[in-house]
Amino acid sequence: FSLKNTTIVLIASIGLLIGIIAIFIYNKGIHDIIRQQYTSQSVDITRTVAVELDKDRVLRLQKAVREIYDKAENKVYSDQWGTPEFNEYIALFSEIEKSEDFLVLRDHLRRIQDVNQVNCLYLTWLDQKNECVVYLVDGAYEDACPPGCIDPIYGDFHEALEDPRVGFRPNITNTEEYGWIVATAEPILTDDGEYIAFSAVDISMNEIMRTEYRFLIVLTGLLLVVTIIICIIGIGLVGKF
């Protein structure tokens, strides 16, 4: 190449490299900020629930659900939702949904849920032996998990399994069914520090992730235009001199 062509290629390469680096740094920074904001919000909400709820009611409800759960010969997990086996298992807990403790706690969860504009707040009990959580009450208005509903534990949560008082740290997932979700669980403890249950929350990140994606596209377009302009000016100056 001539010196002119070499200089032109160098200017274009530098402009493109700067644009790519700028996009990467911005995306990484904004993505980390969003994740930190949502995880902090989830922890704050679950801790508030753990303190606000009537612990005596939570303990009575936990004992009522556990009594039925322990006696159930065929424990059916939530991945079989809607099957005759699942419906038969969940029917064992039907009376609990009519109890005063269940209704009071559910309404309390919904009030906190509505104020904070989150997907759902719920209470669960940890079955350490089988590594699963059992729902006590779900504040969701639609598709709420009934008492006794069982979810397996996914991910590395050995600390919580060994000592439930540790709780479950915020976990961000992206699934085909629910999209982006941050989930957190904080332990509800008695005055003596004994574990009763978990206050848990699911917060949807779908809207903020879509906004981030759209903004990233706009930013990429603007940086591309700026890079092209800089290249045109640089090439023009090289041609002149």
Buried (B, 14 or more C-beta within 10 A) or exposed (E): EEEEEEBBEEBBEBBBEBBEEBBEEBBEEBEEEBBEEBBEBBBBBBBBBBEEBEBEBBBBBBEBBBEBBEEBEEBBBBEEEEEEEBEEBBEBBEEBBEBEBBEBBBEBBBEBBEEBEBBBBBBBBBBEEEEBBBBBBBBBEEEBBBBBBBBEBEEEBEEBBEEBBBBBBBBBBEEEEEBBBBBBBBBBBEEEEEBBBBBBBBBBBEEBBEEBEEEBEEBBEEBBEBBBEBBEEBBEEBEEE
